[in-house]
């Protein structure tokens, strides 16, 4: 059954609960007189791919940036890997940052750096490694995301949209993180490229033991690779659960999103279709 997070927050103290990697409790974020998120609650569990969706302007990216401390919050608590940044000193915060990876929507690669140099940015910031080792690690990440070896010395302007996404993902994986944040990872990709990127994310999750927080509007991604989905609306997480939970949830926007015209090609609209019936 889907969790109505705004009505019954999950008890993070429950000893029988799954391992919570990210916990947001009563988080409120606003700009001036406008409140974007109001007493929001959310859990992300170890090893899952969580798809985070919502209408444009509801605050999906705002929440992700708040979790990453790129935006301030007015109130509430955010714990990552069991730790509250507010209670850590600078060395401890740096240590926690190294356990996180981020892929921003447009890749956010530095245009003046090659792919290899972009991947090495986190290494230079947090580690003290010899150049030869950083080169070796960068080439390893390049292979890991499915780029050709010669991509290492190319600049972002020489890459296709799909290659930029993969290069940005390689940078997000530079420090072997445990929790990876993806902001619209398949936006701008054609259907084949998007499906290949989804498969890459799933394979990396399985092989590296990652936990993935994916902000997306791509129904194919939600249907094919996400273990759970959280829906943002009315300034909080309205519901979280599986695709079936979304289809059953009685809210006009959720129903329109998951059962609308664009969803019909991937989400069967009746029980017979969902269960593979060949009724005449």
Secondary structure by P-SEA (a helix, b strand, c coil): cccccccccccccccccccccbbbcbbbbbccccccccccccccccccbbbbbbcccccaaaaaaaaaccccccbbbbbccccccccccaaaaaaaaaabbbbcccccccccccaaaaaaaaaaacccccaaaaaaaaaaaaaaacccccccccccccccaaaaaaaaaaaaacccccbbbbccccccccaaaaaaaaaaaaaaaaaabbbbbcccccaaaaaccccbbbbbccccccccccaaaaaacccaaaaaaacccccccccccccccccccccc
